[in-house]
């Protein structure tokens, strides 16, 4: 088909629209129309085009700036909300699980036992502990504050049990002051230490995995910190009457204990916290219940490290120029994340705030000593006040360092912390290119505008409108909202271009549907073969996925009698039977929180604690084995099959991941997996055997009978041994 088709001219009997100008718009080429324009305006048209470009660039630059600031503040606000939700979800899960509940009960009982003892050498221990406070703790705190500190302000009111435990786990602890948490056994032979040896590795691992600074178990009546993972000087003290009773943590514990709503999580904003050497610290806590009775409070402290990582991501990646930054502000108008200028040059920053009076001498000393502007830098601006009142927007203002900036602001969706988030860009850096260009051409622009106004309006409209229509259509196509044909109007070249673009859009739409269908099929297949998180990683292109989990449980189940059944049936019947067995087992695994790793012949491998870090992974794994055994026995009875289930369970460190290049296989390996398989191979007659570490974690594990074997150390489990041991 030639370019001179029916679309190039009016239909017979149709009167041309727009007179000669309209006819020229439809029947002249772009080259011809541009030539006419050049002949009319000559050199002036070139200058005018430059001026129009300046105006357009200024407008486009402002729009791009607003889009960039809004995108940055929106993305970081979403990440902060996700982090706070992570903290809430993690505490809620731990607070309703058996480990934390049993832990606070055991630590409280052991602490009370210490309080009831008569210590022959308590005075010596008190003296040793006083030496730690005087020689190690107080000097660091005085350096941070820049003023003398009375040791009695941080050490008075300690009970005998608190003195004993702080001496054993802090004063006598040979590790550095920030590494006291690594000591598991003080070797003092106390009941408290025996509980600590069993539970501290679990709580310490949970603290590290979840990104907490510290984890506390608190007895509710006296608000005594009966356990602390980090072993700071609040360990063993009463938050009701001890030296830290006026802290944010004490206030939060009182609030949580008084409300005592099961499964609730409360938080309190950053404050300086003496046991952490006045480092800015926030807290979150949840009540612990046993049989409807409040038995304790589980609390955690949060440092500003995770928040700073989120806030600095954009400018560290070069997305905010040389001066742009993102930061949080609290309800008191002070920073909750670090200033970019401080992180890049602390000394220059401190000199600047001293010059403009933006911080007191004490605040400057604290910023220098602690290496942070959190809580110490005041940010009093219109954007902060507006955001704290729930508003969002973009304004030009002066920032906390006296610099002219553009600021995008919005509140953070959190009632507990009440923060505002701001993104700022230096106005001089943003406006300089456009201002320089405009100032240099201002006089020339004035002269040209008068001459070109009338001509440019008529000419530019006829030329640009078809492009605008096509641009709008392509924008809709790009966003995925509309795949309709590109509108065809204007000059002949525009209509030809629109035809080509419409054909391209049709092809693009078909390809998009084909890709979506292929991806959907691929994802469905992967979800059937792999755990959801692993399947998502493979779809995203990650084929090197591997992870070592220090605390998990492996279950290996053997379907006894399956080989004999297969010999008496045809292939189709065997296939259907295997489908039924695996589907039943997978359904039980999903409910119990386990992941199927693989099926080899009559053997089923599963793991608990990898995708979700359950603290009670061992009881869950054992319960799963008995639930499968019960279901398979029911199924065998209904279908007159001689079929039973035996198995083995072990707990410890496992490595899981994808292996292979051409053909991916999801598998697990390590000593724990090997031991579980070995135990399962020795089990028979419907026995479920567990390793010693699993037995120790079962509610009634002390009553298990040993399995007679020289090859392994295992125990014969019973379903009754799991009563109270696993919670969904």
C-alpha positions in Angstrom: 0.0 0.0 0.0 1.4 3.4 -0.9 1.6 6.3 1.4 -1.0 8.2 -0.7 -4.0 6.3 0.5 -7.6 7.2 1.5 -6.3 8.3 4.8 -4.2 11.1 3.1 -7.2 13.0 1.7 -10.9 13.8 2.6 -13.6 11.4 1.8 -15.7 12.2 -1.2 -18.2 15.0 -0.4 -16.4 15.9 2.9 -15.5 19.6 3.2 -11.9 20.1 4.2 -11.7 21.5 7.8 -9.6 24.5 8.8 -9.3 26.3 5.5 -5.9 26.5 3.8 -4.1 26.2 7.1 -5.9 23.0 7.9 -5.4 21.7 4.4 -1.6 22.5 4.7 -1.5 20.8 8.1 -3.0 17.6 6.6 -1.2 17.6 3.2 2.2 19.0 3.7 5.2 17.1 5.0 7.0 17.9 8.2 10.1 18.9 6.2 8.1 21.4 4.2 6.4 23.0 7.2 9.8 23.2 9.0 11.3 24.9 5.9 8.5 27.5 5.9 9.0 28.2 9.6 12.8 28.7 9.1 12.2 31.1 6.2 9.8 33.2 8.2 11.6 33.6 11.4 15.2 33.1 10.0 17.8 33.4 12.7 15.4 34.7 15.2 13.5 31.4 15.2 16.6 29.6 16.4 17.0 32.0 19.3 13.3 31.8 20.1 13.6 28.0 20.2 16.4 28.3 22.7 14.3 30.5 24.9 11.3 28.2 24.7 13.7 25.3 25.6 14.8 27.3 28.7 11.3 27.7 29.9 10.5 24.1 29.2 13.6 22.9 30.9 12.8 24.9 34.0 9.3 23.5 34.2 10.4 20.0 33.4 13.3 20.3 35.9 10.8 21.4 38.6 8.5 18.5 37.8 11.4 16.0 37.8 12.6 17.4 41.1 9.2 17.0 42.7 8.8 13.5 41.3 12.2 12.5 42.5 11.7 14.0 46.0 8.2 12.4 46.3 9.5 9.0 45.1 12.4 9.1 47.5 10.3 10.1 50.6 7.6 7.6 49.7 10.0 4.7 49.2 11.9 5.4 52.5 8.6 5.8 54.4 7.5 2.5 53.1 10.8 0.9 54.2 10.6 2.4 57.7 7.0 1.1 58.1 8.1 -2.3 56.9 11.0 -2.3 59.5 8.6 -1.3 62.4 6.1 -4.0 61.2 9.0 -6.5 61.3 9.8 -5.6 64.9 6.1 -5.9 65.9 5.6 -9.2 64.1 8.8 -10.7 65.5 7.9 -9.8 69.1 4.4 -11.0 68.7 5.6 -14.4 67.4 8.1 -14.8 70.2 5.7 -13.6 72.9 3.1 -16.2 72.0 5.6 -19.1 71.7 6.6 -21.5 74.5 10.3 -20.6 74.7 9.9 -17.0 75.9 7.1 -18.0 78.3 8.9 -20.9 79.8 12.1 -18.9 79.8 10.7 -16.0 82.0 9.3 -18.5 84.4 12.5 -20.5 84.7 14.7 -17.4 85.0 12.3 -15.8 87.6 12.3 -18.9 89.7 16.1 -19.1 89.6 16.5 -15.4 90.4 14.2 -15.8 93.4 16.3 -18.7 94.5 19.4 -16.5 94.5 17.5 -13.8 96.5 16.7 -16.4 99.2 20.4 -17.4 99.6 22.8 -16.1 102.2 26.1 -15.1 100.5 29.1 -15.4 102.7 31.3 -13.3 100.4 28.6 -10.8 99.2 30.7 -7.8 100.5 33.6 -9.0 98.4 31.4 -9.3 95.3 29.9 -5.9 96.0 33.4 -4.4 96.1 34.4 -6.2 92.9 31.3 -4.9 91.2 31.9 -1.4 92.4 35.4 -1.5 90.9 33.8 -2.3 87.5 31.5 0.7 87.7 34.2 3.1 88.9 37.0 1.9 86.5 35.2 0.8 83.4 31.6 2.0 83.1 31.6 5.5 84.7 34.7 6.8 82.8 33.0 6.0 79.4 29.7 7.6 80.5 31.6 10.8 81.7 33.4 11.0 78.3 30.0 10.9 76.5 28.3 13.4 78.8 31.3 15.7 79.3 30.4 16.1 83.0 31.2 14.1 86.2 28.9 11.2 87.0 28.1 9.9 90.5 28.6 6.2 90.5 25.7 5.8 93.0 23.3 7.2 90.3 23.9 4.1 88.2 24.6 1.4 90.8 22.5 2.0 93.9 19.6 -0.2 95.1 21.0 -3.5 93.7 19.6 -6.6 95.5 21.9 -9.5 96.5 20.8 -11.5 93.5 21.5 -8.5 91.2 25.0 -8.0 92.7 25.8 -11.7 92.4 24.7 -12.0 88.7 26.3 -8.7 87.6 29.5 -9.7 89.3 29.5 -13.2 87.6 28.4 -12.1 84.1 29.7 -8.5 83.9 32.5 -7.6 86.4 34.3 -11.0 86.3 33.5 -11.6 82.6 36.9 -11.5 80.8 35.4 -10.3 77.6 35.3 -6.6 76.4 32.5 -4.4 77.7 30.6 -4.6 74.4 31.1 -8.4 74.1 29.8 -9.6 77.6 26.9 -11.2 75.7 29.2 -13.9 74.4 29.6 -15.6 77.8 27.2 -18.5 78.3 28.4 -20.2 81.4 29.8 -18.3 84.4 30.7 -21.7 86.0 29.2 -20.8 89.3 27.0 -23.9 89.6 23.8 -21.8 90.3 20.4 -22.8 89.0 20.2 -19.5 87.1 23.4 -20.4 85.2 22.0 -23.8 84.3 18.9 -22.2 82.8 21.2 -19.6 81.1 23.3 -22.3 79.5 20.2 -23.9 78.0 18.3 -20.8 76.8 20.9 -18.0 76.2 22.2 -19.4 72.9 18.6 -19.5 71.6 17.7 -15.9 72.7 21.1 -14.6 71.5 20.6 -16.1 68.1 17.1 -14.7 67.8 18.4 -11.3 68.8 21.1 -11.4 66.1 18.8 -12.8 63.4 16.0 -10.3 64.1 18.3 -7.2 64.3 17.6 -6.4 67.9 20.2 -4.6 70.1 19.1 -6.5 73.3 16.4 -8.9 74.5 14.9 -8.7 78.0 12.8 -11.1 80.1 11.2 -9.1 82.9 9.3 -10.5 86.0 6.1 -8.4 86.2 5.5 -7.9 89.9 8.8 -6.1 90.7 9.7 -5.4 87.0 13.0 -7.2 87.6 15.2 -7.9 84.5 15.7 -11.6 85.2 17.4 -12.1 81.8 19.3 -9.8 79.4 21.0 -11.1 76.2 23.5 -8.2 76.1 24.4 -8.1 79.8 24.3 -4.3 80.3 24.1 -2.8 83.8 20.2 -2.9 83.7 20.6 -6.7 84.0 19.2 -8.0 87.3 17.9 -4.6 88.4 14.3 -3.7 89.3 12.8 -1.3 86.8 10.3 -0.4 89.5 12.7 0.6 92.3 16.2 0.2 91.0 18.6 2.8 89.5 16.9 2.6 86.0 13.3 3.0 87.2 12.9 6.4 85.5 14.1 5.2 82.0 11.9 4.7 78.9 12.2 1.0 79.2 10.8 1.1 82.8 7.9 3.3 81.6 7.2 0.9 78.7 7.2 -2.2 80.9 4.8 -0.6 83.4 2.5 0.3 80.5 2.6 -3.2 79.0 2.1 -4.9 82.3 -0.8 -2.8 83.3 -2.7 -3.2 79.9 -1.7 -6.9 79.6 -3.4 -7.7 76.3 -2.2 -11.1 75.0 -0.4 -10.7 71.6 -0.2 -6.9 71.9 3.1 -5.1 71.1 3.8 -1.6 72.4 6.8 0.7 71.6 8.4 3.8 72.9 10.5 6.4 71.0 14.3 6.9 71.1 15.7 8.4 74.3 19.2 8.5 75.7 19.7 5.2 77.7 22.2 5.2 80.6 23.0 1.4 80.5 23.9 1.9 76.8 26.2 4.9 77.6 23.5 7.4 76.7 23.3 5.9 73.2 19.9 6.7 71.6 17.7 3.7 72.1 14.1 2.8 71.4 12.2 -0.1 72.9 9.3 -2.5 72.1 7.6 -5.0 74.4 4.9 -7.6 74.6 3.3 -9.4 77.6 3.9 -13.1 78.3 0.9 -15.2 79.5 0.7 -18.8 80.7 -2.8 -20.2 81.2 -4.3 -16.7 81.2 -1.9 -15.4 83.9 0.6 -12.7 83.2 4.0 -14.3 83.9 6.4 -11.7 82.4 7.2 -9.1 79.8 9.4 -9.7 76.7 11.2 -6.5 75.6 13.8 -5.5 73.1 15.9 -2.5 72.5 16.4 -1.0 69.0 19.5 0.9 67.9 19.4 3.5 65.1 21.7 1.4 62.9 18.9 -0.3 60.9 17.1 3.0 60.5 20.2 4.8 59.4 20.8 2.1 56.7 17.4 2.8 55.2 17.7 6.6 55.5 21.2 6.8 53.8 20.5 4.4 51.0 19.5 7.0 48.4 22.4 9.4 48.8 25.0 6.6 49.2 23.8 5.3 45.9 24.2 8.7 44.2 20.5 9.4 43.7 20.4 12.7 45.7 23.3 14.5 44.2 26.1 15.9 46.4 24.0 17.4 49.1 20.6 15.7 49.2 19.6 13.6 52.2 16.8 11.7 53.8 16.2 11.8 57.6 13.6 11.1 60.3 12.4 13.6 62.9 10.6 12.7 66.2 7.7 14.5 67.9 10.2 16.6 69.9 11.5 18.1 66.7 14.9 16.3 66.9 16.5 13.8 64.5 15.9 10.1 64.7 18.4 9.3 62.0 21.8 10.8 61.3 22.6 13.9 59.2 24.4 13.3 55.9 26.7 16.2 56.6 27.7 14.7 60.0 28.3 11.3 58.6 30.5 12.7 55.7 32.5 15.2 57.8 31.8 15.2 61.6 34.3 17.9 62.4 33.0 20.3 59.7 29.5 19.6 60.8 30.2 20.4 64.5 32.0 23.6 63.5 28.9 24.6 61.5 26.3 24.0 64.2 28.5 25.9 66.7 28.8 28.8 64.2 25.0 29.1 63.8 24.1 28.1 67.3 22.1 25.0 66.2 23.3 22.9 69.2 24.5 23.5 72.7 28.1 22.6 73.8 26.8 19.6 75.7 24.9 18.4 72.6 28.0 18.9 70.4 30.0 16.8 72.8 27.4 14.0 72.8 27.3 14.0 69.0 31.1 13.8 68.8 31.4 11.1 71.5 28.6 8.9 70.3 29.0 9.5 66.6 25.4 10.4 66.0 23.0 13.4 65.6 20.0 11.3 66.8 18.3 13.1 69.7 20.8 15.9 69.7 20.2 17.8 66.5 17.1 20.1 66.6 15.2 20.4 63.3 12.7 23.2 63.7 11.1 24.0 60.3 7.7 24.4 58.6 8.1 21.0 56.9 8.7 19.2 60.2 5.8 20.9 61.9 3.5 20.1 59.0 4.5 16.4 58.8 4.1 15.9 62.6 0.5 17.2 62.1 -0.1 14.5 59.5 0.5 16.6 56.3 2.5 15.8 53.2 4.0 18.1 50.6 7.0 19.9 49.1 8.2 23.4 50.1 11.2 25.6 49.8 12.7 26.5 53.2 15.9 26.9 55.3 17.2 23.7 56.8 18.8 23.0 60.2 22.2 24.1 59.0 20.9 27.5 57.6 20.9 26.3 54.0 18.2 27.0 51.4 16.7 23.6 50.3 13.7 22.0 48.7 12.0 19.7 51.2 9.5 16.8 50.6 7.8 15.7 53.8 5.3 13.2 55.2 4.4 11.5 58.4 5.5 7.9 59.2 2.6 5.6 59.8 3.3 4.6 63.4 1.3 5.6 66.5 4.0 4.3 68.8 6.8 6.5 67.5 5.2 9.5 65.8 8.0 10.3 63.3 8.1 12.5 60.3 10.3 11.7 57.2 12.0 14.4 55.1 13.9 14.5 51.9 16.0 17.6 51.2 17.9 18.9 48.1 20.0 22.0 48.0 18.2 24.8 46.2 21.3 26.5 44.8 22.5 23.2 43.3 19.1 22.5 41.7 18.4 26.0 40.4 21.9 27.0 39.3 21.9 25.7 35.7 18.5 27.1 34.8 19.2 30.4 36.5 22.5 30.9 34.8 20.9 30.2 31.4 17.9 32.4 31.9 19.9 35.4 33.2 22.2 35.3 30.2 19.4 35.3 27.7 16.7 37.4 29.5 17.1 40.6 27.3 17.1 38.6 24.1 14.1 36.7 25.1 12.1 39.8 25.7 12.7 41.1 22.2 12.0 37.7 20.5 8.8 36.9 22.4 7.1 40.1 21.0 7.9 39.1 17.4 7.1 35.5 17.6 4.1 35.3 19.8 1.3 35.4 17.2 3.2 33.2 14.6 4.4 30.6 17.2 0.9 30.0 18.7 -0.7 29.0 15.3 2.3 27.2 13.9 3.4 25.3 17.0 -0.1 24.1 17.8 -0.6 22.5 14.4 2.8 20.9 14.6 2.9 19.7 18.3 -0.7 18.5 18.9 -0.4 15.3 17.0 2.9 14.5 18.8 1.3 15.2 22.1 -1.6 12.8 21.3 0.9 10.1 20.3 3.0 10.8 23.4 0.0 10.5 25.7 -1.0 7.3 24.0 2.5 5.9 24.4 2.6 6.9 28.0 -0.6 4.9 28.6 0.9 2.0 26.8 4.1 2.2 28.8 2.2 2.1 32.1 0.3 -0.9 30.9 -3.1 0.8 31.3 -4.1 0.9 27.6 -3.0 -1.0 24.5 -5.3 0.8 22.1 -4.1 2.1 18.7 -2.0 5.2 18.6 -4.2 8.2 17.3 -3.5 9.3 13.7 -3.7 13.0 12.8 -1.7 15.9 11.5 1.0 15.8 8.8 1.4 12.8 6.5 4.6 11.7 8.3 2.8 11.7 11.6 0.0 9.5 10.3 2.6 7.1 8.8 4.4 7.1 12.2 1.2 6.5 14.0 0.4 3.5 11.8 3.9 1.9 12.5 3.5 2.6 16.2 0.0 1.0 16.3 1.4 -2.1 14.6 4.3 -2.1 17.2 1.7 -1.8 20.0 -0.2 -4.8 18.7 2.9 -6.9 18.6 4.0 -5.7 22.1 0.6 -6.6 23.5 0.8 -10.1 22.0 4.3 -10.6 23.3 3.4 -9.3 26.8 0.5 -11.8 27.0 2.8 -14.6 25.9 5.5 -13.7 28.4 3.0 -13.4 31.2 1.6 -16.8 30.3 5.0 -18.4 30.2 6.1 -16.8 33.5 2.8 -18.0 35.1 3.4 -21.5 34.0 7.1 -21.4 35.2 6.1 -20.0 38.6 3.4 -22.7 39.0 5.8 -25.5 38.3 8.5 -24.0 40.7 5.9 -23.6 43.5 5.0 -27.2 43.2 8.7 -28.3 43.5 10.2 -25.7 45.8 9.4 -23.7 48.9 7.7 -20.3 48.0 10.7 -18.2 49.0 13.1 -20.4 47.0 10.7 -20.4 44.0 10.4 -16.6 44.1 14.3 -16.3 44.2 14.6 -18.6 41.1 12.0 -16.6 39.2 13.9 -13.5 40.1 17.1 -15.0 38.6 18.9 -16.1 41.7 20.2 -19.6 41.0 23.0 -19.5 43.6 20.7 -19.6 46.7 22.4 -21.2 49.7 22.0 -20.6 53.5 23.3 -22.1 56.7 20.8 -22.0 59.6 22.4 -22.6 63.0 19.1 -23.7 64.7 16.7 -26.0 62.7 15.2 -29.5 62.9 15.3 -32.2 60.2 12.6 -34.9 59.9 13.2 -38.0 57.8 10.1 -40.3 57.4 10.0 -43.8 55.9 6.8 -45.2 54.5 7.2 -48.8 55.7 5.6 -51.4 53.4 5.5 -49.2 50.4 7.9 -51.3 48.3 5.8 -54.5 49.0 2.6 -52.7 48.0 4.2 -51.5 44.7 5.0 -55.1 43.7 1.4 -56.1 43.7 -0.1 -53.1 41.8 0.3 -51.6 38.4 2.2 -48.4 37.6 -0.9 -46.2 37.4 -2.2 -47.3 40.8 1.2 -46.9 42.3 1.4 -43.4 40.9 -2.0 -42.4 42.4 -1.1 -44.0 45.7 2.2 -42.0 45.9 0.3 -38.8 45.0 -2.1 -39.4 47.8 0.7 -40.1 50.4 2.8 -37.1 49.4 -0.2 -34.7 49.2 -1.3 -35.7 52.7 2.2 -35.3 54.1 2.7 -31.9 52.4 -0.6 -30.6 53.8 0.4 -31.6 57.4 3.9 -30.0 56.8 2.3 -26.7 55.7 0.1 -26.6 58.8 3.0 -27.5 61.1 5.3 -24.9 59.6 7.7 -27.4 57.9 9.1 -27.3 54.4 9.4 -30.4 52.2 12.9 -30.7 50.9 12.7 -33.8 48.8 11.1 -37.3 48.3 13.4 -40.2 47.5 11.6 -43.5 47.0 9.8 -44.3 50.2 11.6 -41.6 52.2 10.3 -38.1 52.8 12.7 -35.3 54.0 11.4 -32.1 55.7 13.0 -29.2 57.7 11.6 -26.8 60.3 13.1 -23.4 61.2 14.7 -22.4 57.8 12.2 -20.2 56.1 10.6 -19.1 59.4 12.9 -19.0 62.5 10.6 -20.9 65.0 12.0 -21.0 68.5 10.1 -24.3 69.1 11.3 -26.0 65.8 12.2 -29.3 67.5 8.8 -30.0 69.1 7.1 -28.9 65.9 9.2 -31.4 63.9 8.5 -34.3 66.3 4.7 -33.4 66.3 4.8 -33.4 62.5 6.2 -36.9 62.5 3.4 -38.3 64.7 0.7 -36.4 62.8 1.9 -37.9 59.6 2.1 -41.4 61.2 -1.5 -41.0 62.5 -2.9 -39.8 59.1 -1.1 -42.6 57.1 -2.3 -45.2 59.5 -5.9 -44.0 59.1 -5.5 -44.0 55.3 -4.0 -47.5 55.3 -6.9 -48.8 57.4 -9.5 -47.2 55.1 -7.8 -48.7 52.0 -6.8 -52.1 53.4 -3.1 -51.4 53.0 -0.2 -52.8 55.1 1.4 -49.4 55.4 3.0 -47.6 58.4 5.4 -44.7 59.1 8.7 -44.7 61.0 11.2 -41.9 61.2 14.0 -39.9 62.8 14.3 -36.3 64.0 17.5 -34.4 64.8 18.1 -30.7 65.5 21.1 -28.5 64.9 22.8 -26.6 62.1 21.7 -27.3 58.5 22.7 -25.9 55.1 20.0 -25.6 52.4 20.2 -24.4 48.9 20.0 -25.0 45.2 22.6 -27.2 43.6 23.2 -28.0 39.9 23.5 -25.7 36.9 21.6 -27.3 34.0 19.0 -28.9 36.4 18.3 -27.2 39.7 17.8 -29.3 42.8 16.7 -28.0 46.2 18.4 -30.0 48.9 19.8 -29.9 52.5 23.0 -31.2 53.9 25.1 -31.3 57.0 25.6 -33.4 60.0 22.1 -32.8 61.3 20.5 -34.1 58.1 22.8 -37.1 57.9 22.0 -38.0 61.5 18.3 -37.7 61.0 18.5 -40.0 58.0 20.7 -42.5 59.9 18.2 -42.6 62.8 15.3 -43.0 60.4 17.0 -45.9 58.7 17.4 -47.8 62.0 13.8 -47.1 63.1 11.1 -49.7 62.4 7.7 -51.0 63.3 6.2 -47.5 63.4 8.9 -46.1 65.7 9.7 -42.3 65.8 13.2 -41.9 67.0 14.7 -38.5 68.2 18.2 -37.4 68.8 19.4 -36.3 72.3 19.1 -32.6 71.5 15.5 -33.1 70.3 14.7 -35.1 73.5 16.0 -32.2 75.6 13.5 -29.8 73.9 10.4 -31.9 74.3 8.0 -31.1 77.2 8.1 -34.6 78.6 11.4 -35.6 77.1 12.8 -36.9 80.4 10.4 -39.9 80.2 11.6 -41.2 76.8 13.1 -44.7 76.6 16.5 -45.1 75.0 16.8 -46.8 71.6 19.0 -49.9 71.8 21.7 -49.4 69.2 25.5 -49.2 69.1 25.4 -47.1 65.9 23.5 -44.0 67.2 22.4 -42.4 70.4 18.6 -42.0 70.0 15.4 -42.2 72.0 12.0 -43.7 71.3 9.4 -40.9 71.2 5.7 -41.1 71.9 2.9 -38.8 70.9 2.1 -38.2 74.6 5.6 -36.8 75.1 4.7 -33.8 73.0 1.8 -32.5 75.0 2.2 -28.7 75.4 5.3 -28.7 73.2 4.3 -27.0 70.0 2.3 -24.0 69.1 1.1 -23.0 65.7 
